[in-house]
């Protein structure tokens, strides 16, 4: 546990807490963009170590949660297609579309298989040449290199039965979208360290400057989070609207050039509908023209999505940091992990899941 427990050291946590309290002279609203960070905040009660003048907002940093119902509906239809196996990560299987989720589709005869890597789907395609294998690719920039490698591997093996259903999304356009909202109250961001490990943080620099909102790259342990908050407060107090790297043990400004090269080789930037948020321009990765033959959306024919929306669930407001999960009238009542109304209660990175698991109000 060395190199991990030191980032959970209670003495360091209390020391950082005191520094934050001593430095803070104004009210600040800081958004963590990553669902993993949200879970750390709730699990370790990070908010209890902060002054009341600091409000933490939980952003759309859960790619499963922001996957549009239309994409899930397409995945369901693919799974019900003859001689086809739909593969994806476990979190995606219980996220409701406009009708059923993938587990329900499986119960109704769909061929759905959970995998731990897109390369497993490639192997499945190699071993089952008589079936079409589709990998439902969901994630931020962190999953993009492996997804790209699966396509490159499929090309190498000359597979004509492997396809990608892409729902990959990008973090910087989402931050810019949130800051562009006329009702925006976010004053600083904690950026996800794992995303920046791949992509670096150069893209964040013009955003921080344009919207006068500091962005601090940080990790996922309590000391990481508090270090990130401390740096954000330092920048806000000094009115410096820049990007700071508080996760230097893993992140470099330019990111991982090899990983970025693989992503750029296979994918192109496109627009994407984010569940609960809307269309965000330039926020997605889709297969480029050189690899279009692996695009599941070109291979299969789809019925139009019903577009059903739940009137009680406020997942959209939660994903944008406008409300906290326990402000939803369905939270802990109609909406629980075993019977979720919205994606943030399903995913292991969802804010509603974090609140239900760790927050004291889930006992009511």
C-alpha positions in Angstrom: 0.0 0.0 0.0 3.0 2.3 0.0 2.6 5.3 -2.3 -1.2 5.1 -1.7 -1.7 5.2 2.1 0.5 8.4 2.3 -2.2 10.1 0.2 -4.8 9.1 2.8 -2.7 10.3 5.8 -5.0 12.0 8.2 -2.3 14.4 9.5 -1.8 15.7 5.9 -5.5 15.9 5.4 -5.9 18.1 8.5 -2.9 20.2 7.6 -4.3 20.9 4.2 -7.7 21.6 5.6 -6.2 24.2 8.0 -4.3 25.9 5.1 -7.5 26.1 3.0 -9.5 27.6 5.8 -6.8 30.2 6.6 -6.5 31.2 2.9 -10.2 31.4 2.0 -11.7 34.9 2.2 -14.6 34.6 -0.2 -17.3 32.1 -1.2 -16.2 29.7 -3.9 -17.9 27.1 -6.0 -15.5 24.5 -7.3 -16.4 21.6 -9.6 -14.6 18.3 -9.7 -15.1 17.0 -13.3 -14.4 13.3 -12.5 -16.8 10.8 -11.0 -13.9 9.0 -9.3 -13.1 12.2 -7.5 -16.7 12.6 -6.5 -16.6 9.1 -4.9 -13.4 10.1 -3.0 -15.0 13.3 -1.7 -18.1 11.4 -0.4 -16.3 8.3 0.9 -13.8 10.3 3.0 -16.1 13.2 3.9 -13.8 15.7 2.2 -16.5 18.5 2.5 -16.2 18.2 6.3 -12.6 19.4 6.1 -13.5 22.5 4.1 -14.8 25.9 5.3 -18.5 26.5 4.7 -17.6 29.2 2.1 -16.4 26.5 -0.3 -19.0 24.5 -2.2 -18.0 21.5 -4.2 -20.1 20.8 -7.3 -20.2 17.4 -9.0 -19.7 17.6 -12.8 -20.5 15.3 -15.7 -17.3 13.3 -15.2 -19.0 9.9 -15.6 -19.0 8.8 -19.3 -21.5 6.1 -18.6 -23.9 8.7 -17.1 -23.7 11.0 -20.1 -24.1 8.4 -22.8 -27.2 9.4 -24.8 -30.3 7.2 -24.7 -30.1 7.0 -28.5 -26.7 5.2 -28.2 -28.0 2.8 -25.7 -31.1 2.1 -27.8 -28.8 1.3 -30.7 -26.7 -1.0 -28.5 -29.9 -2.8 -27.5 -31.0 -3.2 -31.1 -27.6 -4.5 -32.1 -27.7 -7.1 -29.3 -31.1 -8.4 -30.6 -29.7 -8.8 -34.2 -29.2 -12.3 -35.4 -25.6 -13.7 -35.4 -24.4 -10.7 -33.4 -22.7 -10.3 -30.0 -22.8 -6.9 -28.3 -19.9 -6.4 -25.8 -19.2 -3.7 -23.3 -18.1 -2.9 -19.8 -20.3 -3.9 -16.9 -21.4 -0.4 -15.9 -23.1 0.0 -19.3 -25.3 -3.0 -19.0 -27.8 -1.5 -16.5 -28.0 2.0 -17.8 -31.6 2.6 -19.1 -32.2 3.7 -22.6 -35.5 5.1 -23.8 -36.9 1.6 -23.3 -34.8 -1.2 -21.9 -31.2 -1.5 -20.7 -28.8 -4.1 -22.1 -29.4 -6.6 -19.2 -33.1 -6.5 -20.0 -32.3 -7.0 -23.7 -30.2 -10.0 -22.7 -33.1 -11.4 -20.7 -35.3 -10.9 -23.8 -33.0 -12.9 -26.0 -30.3 -10.4 -26.8 -26.7 -11.5 -27.1 -24.8 -9.3 -24.6 -21.4 -10.1 -23.1 -19.4 -8.1 -20.5 -15.7 -7.7 -21.2 -12.9 -6.0 -19.4 -11.1 -4.7 -22.5 -11.9 -4.0 -26.2 -9.1 -6.4 -27.1 -11.3 -9.2 -25.6 -13.9 -8.3 -28.2 -11.3 -8.5 -31.0 -10.3 -12.0 -29.8 -14.0 -12.9 -29.7 -14.3 -11.8 -33.3 -11.2 -13.9 -34.3 -12.7 -17.0 -32.6 -16.2 -16.5 -34.0 -15.9 -15.6 -37.7 -19.5 -16.5 -38.2 -20.7 -13.8 -35.9 -20.6 -10.0 -35.8 -18.9 -8.7 -32.7 -19.6 -5.1 -31.6 -17.8 -3.3 -28.8 -19.8 -0.5 -27.2 -17.0 2.0 -26.7 -17.8 4.3 -23.8 -15.4 6.6 -21.9 -13.3 9.7 -21.8 -9.8 10.2 -23.3 -8.5 7.5 -20.9 -10.2 4.7 -22.7 -9.5 6.0 -26.2 -6.0 4.5 -26.7 -7.2 1.0 -25.9 -10.3 1.5 -28.2 -8.0 2.7 -31.0 -5.7 -0.3 -30.5 -8.7 -2.7 -30.8 -9.5 -1.2 -34.2 -5.8 -1.4 -35.3 -5.7 -5.0 -34.2 -8.9 -5.8 -36.1 -7.3 -4.3 -39.2 -4.1 -6.3 -38.6 -6.0 -9.6 -38.4 -8.1 -8.5 -41.4 -11.3 -9.0 -39.5 -14.6 -8.2 -41.3 -16.8 -9.0 -38.3 -15.5 -6.6 -35.6 -17.3 -3.2 -35.1 -17.1 -0.3 -32.8 -20.2 1.6 -31.5 -18.5 4.8 -30.3 -19.8 6.9 -27.5 -16.5 8.3 -26.4 -16.5 11.9 -25.1 -13.9 14.6 -24.4 -13.5 16.6 -21.2 -12.3 20.1 -22.4 -15.3 20.8 -24.6 -17.6 19.9 -21.7 -15.8 22.3 -19.3 -16.1 25.1 -21.9 -19.8 24.2 -22.4 -20.5 24.5 -18.7 -18.6 27.8 -18.4 -20.5 29.2 -21.4 -23.8 28.8 -19.6 -25.2 32.3 -18.7 -26.3 30.8 -15.4 -22.9 29.3 -14.6 -21.7 29.7 -11.1 -18.6 27.5 -11.3 -15.5 29.5 -10.4 -12.8 26.8 -10.7 -12.4 23.2 -11.8 -10.5 20.1 -10.5 -9.5 18.3 -13.7 -9.2 14.5 -13.9 -5.6 13.3 -13.5 -6.1 10.2 -15.5 -7.4 12.1 -18.5 -4.5 14.5 -18.3 -2.1 11.6 -18.0 -3.1 10.7 -21.6 -3.8 14.1 -23.1 -1.8 16.5 -21.0 -3.4 19.8 -20.0 -2.4 22.3 -22.8 -6.1 22.3 -24.0 -7.2 23.7 -20.7 -5.0 26.8 -20.7 -7.1 28.9 -23.2 -10.3 27.8 -21.4 -9.1 29.0 -18.0 -7.9 32.3 -19.4 -11.1 32.9 -21.5 -13.6 32.3 -18.7 -11.3 33.4 -15.9 -11.7 30.1 -14.1 -8.6 28.3 -12.7 -8.3 24.6 -13.6 -6.2 22.4 -11.3 -5.2 18.9 -12.5 -5.3 16.6 -9.5 -5.6 12.9 -8.5 -8.1 10.8 -6.7 -7.0 10.3 -3.1 -8.0 12.6 -0.2 -4.6 14.4 -0.1 -4.8 14.8 -3.9 -8.3 16.4 -3.7 -7.4 18.7 -0.9 -4.1 19.7 -2.6 -6.2 20.5 -5.7 -8.7 22.6 -3.8 -5.9 24.5 -2.0 -4.3 25.4 -5.3 -7.6 26.4 -6.7 -8.2 28.7 -3.8 -4.7 30.2 -4.1 -5.4 31.0 -7.7 -8.8 32.4 -7.0 -7.6 34.6 -4.1 -4.8 36.0 -6.3 -7.0 36.3 -9.3 -4.8 34.2 -11.5 -6.8 32.4 -14.1 -4.5 29.6 -15.2 -3.9 25.9 -15.2 -2.0 24.3 -12.3 -0.7 20.7 -12.2 -1.1 19.2 -8.7 -0.7 15.7 -10.0 2.9 16.0 -11.4 3.7 12.4 -10.3 1.6 11.2 -13.2 0.9 14.1 -15.5 3.0 16.1 -17.9 1.9 19.2 -19.8 2.1 17.5 -23.1 0.6 14.2 -22.0 1.5 10.8 -23.5 2.5 11.5 -27.1 2.4 7.8 -28.1 -1.2 7.4 -26.7 -2.3 10.6 -28.4 -0.7 9.4 -31.7 -2.8 6.2 -31.6 -6.0 8.2 -30.9 -5.3 10.6 -33.7 -4.5 7.7 -36.1 -7.9 6.1 -35.6 -10.4 8.7 -34.5 -11.6 12.2 -35.5 -13.3 14.8 -33.4 -17.1 15.1 -33.9 -20.2 16.4 -32.1 -22.0 14.4 -29.5 -25.3 14.5 -27.6 -24.6 14.3 -23.8 -27.4 12.7 -21.7 -29.0 15.3 -19.5 -26.9 18.1 -21.0 -27.5 18.3 -24.7 -25.3 18.7 -27.8 -21.7 19.7 -27.2 -19.8 20.6 -30.3 -16.4 19.0 -30.8 -16.8 16.8 -27.7 -16.6 13.3 -29.2 -14.4 10.8 -30.9 -15.7 8.8 -33.9 -13.9 6.6 -36.4 -12.2 8.5 -39.1 -12.6 7.8 -42.8 -9.7 5.3 -42.9 -11.4 3.1 -40.3 -15.1 3.6 -41.2 -15.5 0.0 -42.2 -15.4 -0.8 -38.4 -18.2 1.6 -37.6 -21.2 -0.2 -36.2 -23.6 2.6 -37.0 -22.8 2.1 -40.7 -23.1 -1.7 -40.5 -26.5 -2.0 -38.8 -29.9 -0.5 -39.5 -31.7 1.1 -36.5 -35.3 2.0 -35.6 -35.8 5.5 -34.4 -35.3 6.0 -30.6 -38.4 6.6 -28.6 -36.7 9.4 -26.7 -38.6 8.7 -23.4 -37.6 10.9 -20.5 -38.3 10.4 -16.8 -40.2 13.4 -15.3 -39.0 12.8 -11.7 -35.3 12.2 -12.3 -33.2 15.4 -12.3 -30.0 13.7 -13.5 -29.4 16.5 -16.1 -29.3 19.2 -13.4 -27.0 16.9 -11.2 -24.6 16.3 -14.1 -24.3 20.1 -14.6 -23.6 20.8 -11.0 -26.8 22.7 -10.5 -28.2 20.4 -7.9 -26.9 17.8 -5.5 -28.2 14.2 -5.8 -30.0 14.3 -2.5 -32.0 17.3 -3.8 -33.8 14.9 -6.2 -37.2 14.0 -5.0 -36.7 10.4 -6.1 -33.3 9.9 -4.5 -33.2 7.0 -2.1 -36.9 6.4 -2.8 -38.0 5.4 -6.3 -34.4 5.7 -7.3 -31.9 3.3 -5.8 -28.9 1.3 -7.2 -31.2 -1.8 -7.5 -33.9 0.2 -9.3 -32.2 3.3 -10.9 -34.2 6.0 -12.7 -31.1 7.7 -14.0 -27.6 6.8 -15.1 -25.8 8.6 -12.2 -27.3 6.0 -9.9 -26.2 3.1 -12.1 -22.6 3.8 -12.7 -19.9 3.1 -10.2 -18.7 6.7 -11.0 -22.1 8.3 -10.8 -22.7 11.1 -8.3 -26.0 9.7 -7.2 -24.4 6.3 -6.5 -21.7 8.0 -4.5 -24.3 9.9 -2.4 -26.4 6.8 -1.9 -23.4 4.7 -0.8 -21.6 7.2 1.4 -23.9 10.1 2.3 -25.7 10.1 5.7 -28.9 11.2 4.1 -29.3 7.9 2.4 -30.4 6.5 5.7 -33.7 8.5 5.6 
